[in-house]
Amino acid sequence: TTTAFTLLSAGLIWVRGIGPGLSQVEEFSWIPSIDIAYRLGVDGISYPLVLLTAVLFLTSLIFASKIKDNANAFIGLVLLLETACIGVFLALDLFLFYVFFEITLVGMYFVIAKWGHEHRKKAALTFFIYTLVGSLFLLLAFLGLYLYSPLGTFDMQQLIANPEVTGMAASLIFWGLFIAFAIKTPLFPFHTWLPLAHTEAPAAGSAILAGVLLKLGTYGFIRFPLQMTPDAFREFAPYVIIIAVFTALYGAFVALAQTDIKRMVAYTSVNHMGYLVFGVAIAAATTTVSGMIALDGAVLQMISHGVVTGVLFLLVGALQDRTKTRDMNQMNGLLKAYPLLGGMFVVAAFASLGLPGLAHFPAEFQIFLGGFDVYPVAVGFIIIGLPLTTALYLRAIQKVFLGTLPEDHHAQPDLGRRELWAIIPLIAATFIIGLYPDSLLSIIHATTKLFGL
């Protein structure tokens, strides 16, 4: 009920009207001596992420309603996590952003540690340590923004409107922000916590982790380095582009080698995050219209990845519930036993590999189109990830769902009503974004065109 009201509230934000710049701003003094305030606001970049968060948390909780072990504690932690995620996307104060950013760490740690699979404690601890280290770099960067900006404020609105940090201070702040958000996104070589956390988390936790929590990092790249230290980001953009290209290819190659279907989907997230950060770095590297095209695609990719990968993890969770395994070598012919599950997995897989008409295609097309005008060689390399992703998903479909169903297979019911209520809205969103991307791009572009790209 609470998550349903949150989704309704997210819809009301749209009804009230989203301006191209920051709008619907609320501000209450918190620590006036150093100008820290409870500041919230929304624009065309943050609002789609708020909507994604509301949708994905609602569907994930519906899917997880089968959890009976300390169910109230699980629901409480998920609601805390949702509050923190929405707070991150709406925060307009550096200190408030950091508080919400840290609360997400606490919520997801306990979700993995308590309700995860056999290696859940190791996965939760690894996730906690990596993210905590990233948070320390984030804190140092925020202190640098406060101390070295002539404005001397934590107000993000002023820091965005007047990005006046220069010289060595700007460079150090940029790299502090980069490390913090590269761990959260994650980019190579900070990615090693992700496959373990995804694999060991419960299905709903994996959907939330991939669909929303990774976007805290990519959103951070846009909101902070791109808007608050743009000159430093432009200077170092070639290095970020190299890292993004390597991350995308690494994620695709390693995913291709997996036999655990959940780890495979986890590594495709690394691949798609590489595409996304590549688009942001292109926007930082150029002031031409190509940068704006790439940035629009990157923001749309955040939404499409949240929807597509979120539903993939829910479907993999449903598959694991029925087969008691994640090993693709132990599965065969399951489309005959579970036609609904198999059909929806095929749709989600085709969306993830970038099939036209589904969610990822318009986002990735804009990223590559914008990048080709600025760094055509980099696009030539990063686009290799597309056939690799196609190969790994076709292999997974062939191994798991095609072929002959073993005679000793103990058939269980196909997707039930609870699972369908969670999965069908995300499948529908996959088609809506793919066929009508302007439903989101019109909101996104109204804001990105103000970036001066």
C-alpha positions as CSV (number, residue, x, y, z in Angstrom):
1,T,0.0,0.0,0.0
2,T,2.8,2.4,0.9
3,T,4.7,1.8,-2.3
4,A,1.4,2.2,-4.3
5,F,0.9,5.6,-2.7
6,T,4.5,6.5,-3.5
7,L,3.8,5.7,-7.1
8,L,0.7,7.8,-7.0
9,S,2.7,10.7,-5.5
10,A,5.3,10.4,-8.2
11,G,2.5,10.7,-10.7
12,L,1.3,13.9,-8.9
13,I,4.7,15.4,-9.4
14,W,4.2,15.2,-13.1
15,V,0.6,16.6,-12.8
16,R,2.0,19.6,-11.0
17,G,4.4,20.3,-13.9
18,I,8.1,19.7,-14.3
19,G,10.0,22.7,-15.5
20,P,13.1,22.4,-17.7
21,G,15.2,23.5,-14.7
22,L,14.9,22.6,-11.1
23,S,11.3,23.0,-10.0
24,Q,8.9,22.2,-7.1
25,V,11.7,23.2,-4.8
26,E,11.1,22.8,-1.0
27,E,13.6,24.2,1.4
28,F,13.8,24.2,5.2
29,S,16.8,25.3,7.2
30,W,18.6,22.5,9.0
31,I,22.1,23.6,10.1
32,P,22.1,27.3,9.3
33,S,25.6,28.0,10.6
34,I,27.1,26.2,7.6
35,D,24.1,26.7,5.2
36,I,22.9,23.1,5.3
37,A,19.2,22.8,4.5
38,Y,16.6,20.2,3.7
39,R,16.4,21.1,0.0
40,L,14.4,19.0,-2.5
41,G,13.5,19.6,-6.1
42,V,13.0,17.9,-9.4
43,D,13.9,18.3,-13.1
44,G,13.8,16.3,-16.3
45,I,16.7,14.1,-15.2
46,S,15.6,13.3,-11.7
47,Y,11.9,12.9,-12.3
48,P,12.2,9.8,-14.6
49,L,14.4,8.2,-12.0
50,V,11.9,8.9,-9.3
51,L,9.2,7.3,-11.4
52,L,11.4,4.3,-12.1
53,T,12.1,3.9,-8.4
54,A,8.4,4.0,-7.5
55,V,7.4,1.5,-10.2
56,L,10.3,-0.9,-9.5
57,F,9.9,-1.0,-5.8
58,L,6.2,-1.6,-6.1
59,T,6.6,-4.5,-8.5
60,S,9.5,-5.9,-6.5
61,L,7.5,-5.9,-3.3
62,I,4.6,-7.6,-5.1
63,F,7.0,-10.3,-6.3
64,A,8.6,-10.7,-2.9
65,S,5.2,-11.1,-1.1
66,K,5.9,-14.8,-0.8
67,I,8.7,-14.0,1.8
68,K,7.4,-15.1,5.2
69,D,10.6,-15.1,7.2
70,N,10.6,-11.8,9.1
71,A,8.4,-10.3,6.4
72,N,7.7,-7.1,8.3
73,A,11.4,-6.4,8.7
74,F,12.0,-7.1,5.0
75,I,9.2,-4.7,4.0
76,G,10.4,-2.1,6.5
77,L,14.0,-2.2,5.0
78,V,12.7,-2.1,1.5
79,L,10.6,1.0,2.3
80,L,13.6,2.6,4.0
81,L,15.6,1.9,0.9
82,E,12.9,3.4,-1.4
83,T,12.8,6.5,0.7
84,A,16.6,6.9,0.5
85,C,16.7,6.3,-3.2
86,I,14.0,8.9,-3.9
87,G,15.8,11.2,-1.5
88,V,19.0,10.9,-3.5
89,F,17.3,11.8,-6.8
90,L,15.5,14.8,-5.2
91,A,18.2,16.2,-2.9
92,L,19.5,19.7,-3.7
93,D,21.9,19.9,-0.8
94,L,25.3,18.2,-0.7
95,F,24.9,17.1,2.9
96,L,21.4,15.8,2.4
97,F,22.4,13.9,-0.7
98,Y,25.2,12.3,1.3
99,V,22.8,11.3,4.1
100,F,20.4,9.6,1.7
101,F,23.3,8.0,-0.3
102,E,24.5,6.4,3.0
103,I,21.1,5.1,4.1
104,T,20.8,3.1,0.8
105,L,23.9,1.2,1.9
106,V,22.3,0.2,5.2
107,G,19.1,-1.0,3.7
108,M,20.6,-3.1,0.9
109,Y,23.2,-4.6,3.2
110,F,20.5,-6.1,5.5
111,V,18.3,-7.2,2.6
112,I,21.2,-9.2,1.1
113,A,22.6,-10.5,4.5
114,K,19.3,-11.7,5.8
115,W,17.2,-12.9,2.8
116,G,19.9,-13.7,0.3
117,H,21.2,-17.1,-0.8
118,E,24.0,-19.4,0.5
119,H,26.9,-16.9,0.3
120,R,24.8,-13.9,1.3
121,K,27.0,-12.7,4.2
122,K,30.1,-12.5,2.1
123,A,28.2,-10.7,-0.6
124,A,26.6,-8.2,1.8
125,L,30.0,-7.5,3.4
126,T,31.7,-7.0,0.1
127,F,28.9,-4.7,-1.0
128,F,29.2,-2.7,2.3
129,I,32.9,-2.3,2.2
130,Y,33.1,-1.2,-1.5
131,T,30.3,1.2,-1.1
132,L,31.6,2.6,2.1
133,V,35.0,3.3,0.6
134,G,33.2,5.1,-2.3
135,S,31.2,7.1,0.2
136,L,34.5,8.4,1.8
137,F,35.7,9.7,-1.5
138,L,32.3,11.3,-2.0
139,L,32.4,13.0,1.3
140,L,35.9,14.4,0.6
141,A,34.7,15.7,-2.8
142,F,31.7,17.4,-1.2
143,L,33.9,19.0,1.4
144,G,36.1,20.2,-1.5
145,L,33.1,21.7,-3.3
146,Y,32.1,23.5,-0.2
147,L,35.6,24.8,0.7
148,Y,37.0,25.7,-2.7
149,S,33.9,27.1,-4.3
150,P,33.8,30.9,-4.0
151,L,30.2,30.5,-2.9
152,G,31.0,28.5,0.2
153,T,27.7,26.6,0.2
154,F,26.2,23.2,0.2
155,D,23.3,24.4,-2.0
156,M,23.5,22.3,-5.2
157,Q,21.4,24.9,-7.1
158,Q,24.0,27.5,-6.6
159,L,26.9,25.1,-7.3
160,I,25.2,24.1,-10.6
161,A,24.5,27.6,-11.6
162,N,28.0,28.8,-10.8
163,P,30.5,26.0,-11.3
164,E,33.5,28.1,-10.3
165,V,35.9,25.6,-8.8
166,T,39.1,25.6,-10.9
167,G,42.7,24.4,-11.1
168,M,44.1,21.5,-9.0
169,A,41.1,21.7,-6.6
170,A,38.7,21.0,-9.5
171,S,40.8,18.1,-10.7
172,L,41.0,16.5,-7.3
173,I,37.3,17.0,-6.7
174,F,36.5,15.5,-10.0
175,W,38.5,12.3,-9.3
176,G,37.0,12.0,-5.9
177,L,33.5,12.1,-7.4
178,F,34.6,9.8,-10.2
179,I,35.9,7.1,-7.8
180,A,32.8,7.3,-5.6
181,F,30.3,7.0,-8.5
182,A,32.5,4.5,-10.4
183,I,32.2,2.1,-7.5
184,K,28.4,2.7,-7.2
185,T,27.8,2.3,-11.0
186,P,30.1,0.2,-11.1
187,L,32.9,0.7,-13.7
188,F,35.9,-1.5,-14.2
189,P,38.0,-2.2,-12.0
190,F,35.5,-1.3,-9.2
191,H,32.9,-3.7,-10.4
192,T,33.9,-6.9,-8.5
193,W,31.3,-6.5,-5.7
194,L,28.4,-6.4,-8.2
195,P,28.2,-10.0,-9.5
196,L,28.4,-11.5,-6.0
197,A,25.8,-9.1,-4.6
198,H,23.4,-9.8,-7.5
199,T,23.9,-13.5,-7.4
200,E,23.3,-13.8,-3.6
201,A,20.6,-11.2,-3.2
202,P,16.9,-12.4,-3.3
203,A,15.3,-11.8,-6.7
204,A,13.5,-8.6,-5.6
205,G,16.7,-7.3,-4.0
206,S,18.6,-8.0,-7.3
207,A,15.9,-6.1,-9.3
208,I,16.1,-3.1,-6.9
209,L,19.9,-3.2,-6.8
210,A,20.3,-3.3,-10.6
211,G,17.3,-1.2,-11.5
212,V,17.7,1.6,-9.0
213,L,20.8,1.5,-6.8
214,L,23.2,1.4,-9.8
215,K,21.5,4.6,-11.1
216,L,22.7,6.5,-8.0
217,G,26.1,6.3,-9.5
218,T,25.2,7.2,-13.0
219,Y,22.9,10.0,-11.8
220,G,25.8,11.3,-9.7
221,F,28.0,11.5,-12.8
222,I,25.5,13.8,-14.4
223,R,24.5,15.9,-11.4
224,F,28.0,16.5,-10.0
225,P,31.1,16.2,-12.3
226,L,29.1,17.2,-15.4
227,Q,27.3,20.1,-13.8
228,M,29.6,21.2,-11.0
229,T,33.1,20.6,-12.4
230,P,32.5,20.7,-16.2
231,D,35.9,22.0,-17.1
232,A,37.7,19.2,-15.2
233,F,35.4,16.6,-16.7
234,R,36.1,17.9,-20.2
235,E,39.8,17.7,-19.5
236,F,39.6,14.1,-18.3
237,A,36.8,12.9,-20.5
238,P,39.1,10.9,-22.8
239,Y,40.2,8.8,-19.9
240,V,36.6,8.2,-18.7
241,I,35.7,7.2,-22.3
242,I,38.5,4.6,-22.3
243,I,37.3,3.2,-19.0
244,A,33.7,3.1,-20.2
245,V,34.6,1.3,-23.4
246,F,36.7,-1.2,-21.5
247,T,33.9,-1.7,-19.0
248,A,31.3,-2.3,-21.7
249,L,33.5,-4.9,-23.5
250,Y,34.7,-6.5,-20.3
251,G,31.1,-6.9,-19.1
252,A,29.9,-8.5,-22.4
253,F,32.9,-10.9,-22.7
254,V,32.7,-12.1,-19.1
255,A,28.9,-12.5,-19.3
256,L,29.4,-14.7,-22.4
257,A,31.5,-17.0,-20.3
258,Q,29.0,-17.5,-17.5
259,T,27.0,-20.7,-16.9
260,D,25.1,-19.2,-13.9
261,I,22.2,-17.3,-15.5
262,K,22.0,-14.8,-12.7
263,R,25.7,-14.0,-12.9
264,M,25.3,-13.6,-16.7
265,V,22.5,-11.0,-16.2
266,A,24.7,-9.3,-13.6
267,Y,27.6,-8.9,-16.0
268,T,25.3,-7.6,-18.7
269,S,24.6,-4.8,-16.2
270,V,28.3,-3.9,-16.2
271,N,28.2,-3.9,-20.0
272,H,25.2,-1.5,-20.1
273,M,26.7,0.8,-17.4
274,G,29.7,1.1,-19.7
275,Y,27.4,2.4,-22.5
276,L,25.7,4.8,-20.1
277,V,28.9,6.4,-18.7
278,F,30.3,6.6,-22.3
279,G,27.3,8.7,-23.2
280,V,27.8,11.0,-20.2
281,A,31.5,11.3,-21.0
282,I,30.7,12.3,-24.6
283,A,28.5,15.0,-23.3
284,A,31.4,16.2,-21.1
285,A,33.9,16.1,-24.0
286,T,32.0,18.3,-26.5
287,T,29.8,21.4,-26.5
288,T,28.2,20.4,-29.9
289,V,24.7,19.0,-30.3
290,S,26.3,15.5,-30.4
291,G,26.9,15.8,-26.7
292,M,23.3,16.5,-26.0
293,I,22.2,13.6,-28.1
294,A,24.5,11.3,-26.2
295,L,23.4,12.7,-22.9
296,D,19.7,12.2,-23.7
297,G,20.4,8.6,-24.6
298,A,22.4,8.1,-21.4
299,V,19.5,9.3,-19.2
300,L,17.0,7.2,-21.2
301,Q,19.4,4.2,-20.8
302,M,19.1,4.6,-17.0
303,I,15.4,4.1,-17.2
304,S,15.4,1.4,-19.8
305,H,18.1,-0.6,-18.0
306,G,16.2,-0.3,-14.7
307,V,13.0,-1.7,-16.3
308,V,14.7,-4.4,-18.5
309,T,17.3,-5.7,-16.0
310,G,14.8,-5.4,-13.2
311,V,12.3,-7.7,-14.9
312,L,15.1,-10.1,-16.0
313,F,16.1,-10.6,-12.4
314,L,12.5,-11.2,-11.3
315,L,12.2,-13.8,-14.1
316,V,15.5,-15.5,-13.1
317,G,14.2,-15.6,-9.5
318,A,11.0,-17.2,-10.7
319,L,13.0,-19.7,-12.7
320,Q,15.3,-20.5,-9.8
321,D,12.2,-21.1,-7.5
322,R,11.0,-23.8,-10.0
323,T,14.3,-25.5,-11.0
324,K,16.3,-25.0,-7.7
325,T,19.3,-24.1,-9.7
326,R,20.9,-21.2,-11.7
327,D,23.2,-23.4,-13.7
328,M,22.1,-23.2,-17.4
329,N,23.8,-26.6,-18.1
330,Q,21.2,-28.2,-15.8
331,M,18.2,-26.7,-17.7
332,N,16.7,-27.7,-21.0
333,G,13.4,-27.4,-22.8
334,L,11.7,-25.3,-20.1
335,L,9.6,-23.4,-22.5
336,K,7.3,-26.4,-22.7
337,A,6.9,-26.5,-18.9
338,Y,6.7,-22.7,-18.4
339,P,5.5,-21.0,-21.6
340,L,4.6,-17.7,-19.8
341,L,7.9,-17.5,-18.0
342,G,9.9,-18.5,-21.1
343,G,8.0,-16.1,-23.4
344,M,8.5,-13.1,-21.1
345,F,12.2,-14.0,-20.6
346,V,12.7,-14.0,-24.4
347,V,11.1,-10.5,-24.6
348,A,13.2,-9.1,-21.8
349,A,16.4,-10.7,-23.3
350,F,15.6,-9.3,-26.7
351,A,15.2,-5.9,-25.1
352,S,18.5,-6.2,-23.2
353,L,20.4,-7.0,-26.4
354,G,19.0,-3.9,-28.1
355,L,16.3,-5.2,-30.5
356,P,14.5,-2.3,-32.2
357,G,11.0,-1.6,-30.8
358,L,12.1,-2.5,-27.3
359,A,13.5,-0.3,-24.5
360,H,17.3,-0.3,-24.9
361,F,17.3,0.4,-28.7
362,P,16.5,4.2,-28.7
363,A,18.8,4.9,-25.7
364,E,21.8,3.0,-27.1
365,F,21.2,4.4,-30.6
366,Q,21.4,8.0,-29.3
367,I,24.5,7.2,-27.3
368,F,26.3,5.7,-30.2
369,L,25.0,8.4,-32.6
370,G,26.3,11.2,-30.4
371,G,29.6,9.5,-29.7
372,F,30.3,8.8,-33.4
373,D,30.6,12.4,-34.3
374,V,33.2,13.0,-31.5
375,Y,35.0,9.7,-30.9
376,P,34.2,7.4,-33.9
377,V,37.0,5.0,-33.0
378,A,35.7,4.6,-29.5
379,V,32.2,3.9,-30.8
380,G,33.7,1.3,-33.2
381,F,35.2,-0.5,-30.2
382,I,32.3,-0.2,-27.8
383,I,29.7,-1.3,-30.3
384,I,31.4,-4.7,-30.3
385,G,29.4,-5.3,-27.1
386,L,26.2,-5.5,-29.0
387,P,26.8,-8.8,-31.0
388,L,28.4,-10.2,-27.8
389,T,25.2,-9.5,-25.8
390,T,23.1,-10.9,-28.6
391,A,25.2,-14.1,-28.5
392,L,25.0,-14.6,-24.8
393,Y,21.3,-14.1,-24.6
394,L,20.6,-16.4,-27.6
395,R,22.8,-19.0,-26.0
396,A,20.9,-18.7,-22.7
397,I,17.5,-19.0,-24.5
398,Q,18.7,-22.0,-26.4
399,K,20.2,-23.8,-23.3
400,V,17.4,-23.0,-20.9
401,F,14.2,-22.9,-22.9
402,L,14.7,-24.8,-26.1
403,G,15.5,-28.4,-26.7
404,T,13.8,-31.4,-25.1
405,L,12.4,-31.3,-21.7
406,P,13.9,-34.1,-19.5
407,E,11.4,-36.9,-18.8
408,D,12.2,-36.8,-15.0
409,H,11.5,-33.0,-14.8
410,H,9.0,-32.3,-12.0
411,A,6.8,-29.7,-13.5
412,Q,5.5,-26.9,-11.3
413,P,2.9,-24.2,-12.1
414,D,3.9,-21.5,-14.5
415,L,4.0,-17.9,-13.4
416,G,1.3,-17.2,-10.8
417,R,-1.0,-14.2,-10.3
418,R,1.4,-12.6,-7.9
419,E,4.4,-12.9,-10.2
420,L,2.4,-11.7,-13.2
421,W,1.3,-8.6,-11.3
422,A,4.9,-7.8,-10.8
423,I,6.3,-8.7,-14.2
424,I,3.7,-7.6,-16.8
425,P,3.9,-3.9,-15.9
426,L,7.6,-4.0,-16.5
427,I,7.2,-5.9,-19.8
428,A,4.6,-3.3,-20.9
429,A,7.1,-0.5,-20.0
430,T,9.7,-2.2,-22.1
431,F,7.4,-1.9,-25.1
432,I,6.3,1.7,-24.3
433,I,9.8,3.0,-24.0
434,G,10.9,1.2,-27.1
435,L,8.0,2.3,-29.3
436,Y,7.4,5.7,-27.8
437,P,10.7,6.9,-26.4
438,D,9.5,10.6,-26.6
439,S,7.3,9.9,-23.7
440,L,10.4,10.3,-21.6
441,L,12.8,12.0,-24.0
442,S,10.6,15.1,-24.1
443,I,11.0,15.5,-20.4
444,I,14.7,14.7,-20.4
445,H,15.6,16.9,-23.3
446,A,13.9,19.9,-21.8
447,T,16.5,19.8,-19.1
448,T,19.6,18.6,-20.9
449,K,19.3,21.4,-23.5
450,L,20.0,23.8,-20.6
451,F,23.4,22.3,-20.0
452,G,25.0,24.4,-22.6
453,L,26.2,21.4,-24.6
